[in-house]
């Protein structure tokens, strides 16, 4: 069985997908150098011409899937459904991984006694904003699940088993009804189901902030994530 499926979700990034493709391939090559079997998939969801041209140039070494969702969560679901790997990792089409991400995440996950979702140790936000974000460990004694009712602890560039992704697909964004932030919702849903979220030491993700993204749209309409068990204030987080 394939160890890892790396999924790059692209929409209309244009020339910005170039650095992301380079980062994507470096992480795949690093994992393969550690004797891991890795496949790469690009999910093109309503791509513009420039994004399609760059993505399809990788067809000899990557699988290309086209979709018409216009929704990043649904595009991620499509990637998970097509994946052949035991684990699936996501990269957005204008973001970057550290080259050790796939290798170290696989090593981390396979050492755990229960299934987990893992994230980078550090998020570096660049572009329209410049921020440094340390991902929380839900198993830490000082972790406070109450924060998830008000904001998100972890980004969407996760690494987890394909089984988790198939059991908990991303919800479809519905800005007309005021619902969005599909990654925040997914994090709440999986954590409430008893799946811990953990940072992988020594890994970094670089997240680009720019106008017109799904995140920017969600913020502009004051969208909230869909209701999960965390919305009930009598809910007690799993301390195991």
C-alpha positions as CSV (number, residue, x, y, z in Angstrom):
1,X,0.0,0.0,0.0
2,X,1.1,3.5,-0.7
3,X,2.3,5.2,2.5
4,X,1.4,8.8,1.8
5,X,-0.8,10.7,-0.7
6,X,0.2,14.3,-1.0
7,X,-2.7,16.5,-2.3
8,X,-2.2,20.0,-3.7
9,X,-5.4,21.8,-4.0
10,X,-5.3,24.5,-6.6
11,X,-8.0,27.0,-7.8
12,X,-6.9,30.3,-9.4
13,X,-3.5,30.9,-7.9
14,X,-1.9,31.7,-11.3
15,X,1.9,32.1,-11.1
16,X,1.8,31.7,-7.3
17,X,1.3,27.9,-7.8
18,X,4.9,27.7,-9.1
19,X,6.7,28.0,-5.7
20,X,4.0,25.7,-4.1
21,X,4.7,23.0,-6.7
22,X,8.4,23.3,-6.0
23,X,7.7,22.9,-2.2
24,X,5.3,20.0,-2.8
25,X,7.9,18.1,-4.9
26,X,10.7,18.7,-2.4
27,X,8.7,17.3,0.4
28,X,7.8,14.3,-1.7
29,X,11.4,13.7,-2.7
30,X,12.5,14.0,0.9
31,X,10.0,11.4,2.0
32,X,10.9,9.1,-0.9
33,X,14.6,9.4,0.1
34,X,13.5,7.9,3.5
35,X,12.1,4.8,1.6
36,X,8.5,5.9,1.9
37,X,6.1,5.3,-1.0
38,X,4.5,8.6,-1.9
39,X,2.0,9.6,-4.6
40,X,1.2,13.2,-5.6
41,X,-2.2,14.5,-6.7
42,X,-3.2,17.9,-7.9
43,X,-6.9,18.7,-7.5
44,X,-7.7,21.5,-9.9
45,X,-11.0,23.1,-8.7
46,X,-12.3,25.6,-11.3
47,X,-8.8,26.6,-12.2
48,X,-7.8,29.6,-14.3
49,X,-5.7,29.1,-17.5
50,X,-2.4,29.9,-15.8
51,X,-3.0,27.6,-12.9
52,X,-4.1,24.7,-15.2
53,X,-1.1,25.2,-17.5
54,X,1.4,24.9,-14.6
55,X,-0.3,22.1,-12.9
56,X,-0.8,20.0,-16.0
57,X,2.9,20.4,-16.9
58,X,3.4,18.1,-13.9
59,X,1.2,15.3,-15.3
60,X,4.1,13.0,-16.0
61,X,4.9,12.7,-12.3
62,X,1.6,13.8,-10.6
63,X,-2.0,12.7,-11.0
64,X,-4.3,15.6,-12.1
65,X,-7.9,15.6,-11.0
66,X,-10.3,18.4,-12.1
67,X,-13.4,19.4,-10.2
68,X,-16.1,22.0,-10.4
69,X,-16.9,22.6,-6.7
70,X,-15.6,26.1,-6.3
71,X,-15.1,25.1,-2.7
72,X,-11.7,24.1,-1.0
73,X,-13.3,21.7,1.5
74,X,-15.0,19.7,-1.3
75,X,-11.8,19.7,-3.3
76,X,-10.0,18.2,-0.3
77,X,-12.7,15.6,0.0
78,X,-12.2,14.7,-3.7
79,X,-8.4,14.3,-3.1
80,X,-9.0,12.0,-0.1
81,X,-11.4,9.9,-2.1
82,X,-8.9,9.5,-4.9
83,X,-6.0,8.8,-2.6
84,X,-4.2,5.4,-2.5
85,X,-2.1,6.3,0.6
86,X,-2.6,5.2,4.1
87,X,-2.1,8.8,5.1
88,X,-3.1,12.0,3.3
89,X,-1.5,15.5,3.5
90,X,-2.9,18.7,2.1
91,X,-1.2,21.7,0.6
92,X,-3.0,24.8,-0.7
93,X,-2.0,26.1,-4.1
94,X,-0.3,29.2,-2.9
95,X,1.3,27.9,0.4
96,X,4.5,26.1,1.2
97,X,5.7,23.1,3.3
98,X,9.0,22.6,4.9
99,X,10.8,19.8,3.0
100,X,10.7,17.4,6.0
101,X,7.0,17.7,6.5
102,X,5.8,14.4,4.9
103,X,8.7,12.3,6.2
104,X,8.5,13.6,9.8
105,X,4.7,13.5,9.9
106,X,4.6,9.9,8.8
107,X,7.2,9.0,11.4
108,X,5.3,10.9,14.1
109,X,1.9,9.3,13.3
110,X,3.2,5.7,13.1
111,X,4.6,6.0,16.6
112,X,1.2,6.9,18.1
113,X,-0.9,4.4,19.9
114,X,-4.2,6.0,18.6
115,X,-5.0,7.9,15.4
116,X,-4.1,11.6,15.5
117,X,-4.3,14.6,13.1
118,X,-0.9,16.4,12.9
119,X,0.0,19.9,12.0
120,X,3.2,21.8,11.6
121,X,4.9,23.0,14.8
122,X,5.0,26.6,13.4
123,X,2.8,28.5,10.9
124,X,4.5,31.5,9.3
125,X,1.9,33.8,7.7
126,X,3.2,36.0,4.9
127,X,1.8,38.3,2.2
128,X,-1.0,40.6,3.2
129,X,-0.2,39.8,6.9
130,X,2.9,38.8,8.7
131,X,2.3,36.5,11.7
132,X,3.9,33.6,13.6
133,X,1.5,30.9,14.8
134,X,2.5,28.0,17.1
135,X,0.1,25.1,16.7
136,X,-1.3,23.8,19.9
137,X,-1.1,20.2,21.1
138,X,-4.6,19.0,22.3
139,X,-2.9,16.5,24.6
140,X,-1.1,19.2,26.6
141,X,-2.2,19.8,30.1
142,X,-2.7,23.5,29.4
143,X,-4.8,22.9,26.3
144,X,-8.2,24.7,26.5
145,X,-10.9,23.3,24.2
146,X,-13.1,26.2,25.1
147,X,-11.0,28.4,22.7
148,X,-12.3,26.3,19.7
149,X,-15.7,27.9,20.3
150,X,-14.3,31.3,19.4
151,X,-11.4,30.7,17.1
152,X,-9.3,28.0,15.3
153,X,-6.2,26.4,16.7
154,X,-5.0,24.6,13.5
155,X,-4.9,25.3,9.8
156,X,-6.1,23.0,7.0
157,X,-2.7,21.8,5.9
158,X,-3.0,18.7,8.1
159,X,-1.6,15.2,7.8
160,X,-3.8,12.3,8.9
161,X,-5.0,8.8,8.0
162,X,-7.2,8.6,5.0
163,X,-9.7,6.8,7.2
164,X,-10.2,9.9,9.3
165,X,-10.8,12.0,6.3
166,X,-13.3,9.6,4.8
167,X,-15.2,9.4,8.2
168,X,-15.1,13.2,8.6
169,X,-15.4,14.9,5.3
170,X,-15.1,18.7,5.1
171,X,-18.5,20.5,5.1
172,X,-19.6,22.6,2.1
173,X,-19.3,26.3,2.6
174,X,-22.6,28.2,2.6
175,X,-21.9,31.9,2.9
176,X,-25.5,32.8,2.2
177,X,-26.5,31.1,5.4
178,X,-23.4,32.5,7.2
179,X,-21.4,29.2,7.5
180,X,-17.8,28.9,6.5
181,X,-14.3,28.2,7.9
182,X,-14.4,24.6,6.9
183,X,-11.1,23.8,8.4
184,X,-12.1,25.2,11.8
185,X,-15.3,23.2,11.7
186,X,-13.4,20.0,10.7
187,X,-10.9,20.6,13.6
188,X,-13.8,20.9,16.1
189,X,-15.6,17.9,14.7
190,X,-12.6,15.6,14.8
191,X,-11.5,16.8,18.2
192,X,-15.0,16.3,19.7
193,X,-14.9,12.8,18.3
194,X,-11.8,12.1,20.5
195,X,-9.1,12.5,17.8
196,X,-6.2,14.6,19.1
197,X,-4.4,17.3,17.1
198,X,-0.7,17.5,17.5
199,X,2.2,19.5,16.2
200,X,5.2,17.7,14.6
201,X,8.4,19.0,16.0
202,X,10.8,20.7,13.6
203,X,8.2,21.4,10.9
204,X,7.0,24.6,9.4
205,X,4.2,25.7,7.1
206,X,4.1,29.0,5.2
207,X,0.6,30.4,4.7
208,X,0.0,33.2,2.2
209,X,-2.6,35.8,3.1
210,X,-4.1,37.5,0.1
211,X,-7.5,39.0,-1.0
212,X,-10.1,36.8,-2.6
213,X,-9.4,33.6,-0.8
214,X,-12.0,31.5,0.9
215,X,-10.7,32.5,4.2
216,X,-10.9,36.2,3.3
217,X,-14.4,35.8,2.0
218,X,-15.4,34.0,5.3
219,X,-14.0,36.9,7.3
220,X,-15.7,39.5,5.2
221,X,-19.2,38.0,5.8
222,X,-18.5,37.2,9.5
223,X,-19.1,33.5,8.8
224,X,-19.2,31.0,11.6
225,X,-18.4,27.3,11.5
226,X,-21.3,24.8,11.5
227,X,-22.5,23.5,14.9
228,X,-20.5,20.7,16.5
229,X,-20.7,19.1,20.0
230,X,-18.2,21.8,21.1
231,X,-21.1,24.3,20.9
232,X,-22.7,22.7,23.9
233,X,-21.2,24.3,27.0
234,X,-21.9,21.2,29.1
235,X,-19.6,19.2,26.8
236,X,-16.5,17.9,28.6
237,X,-13.3,17.5,26.5
238,X,-11.6,14.2,26.4
239,X,-8.6,14.4,28.8
240,X,-7.2,11.0,27.8
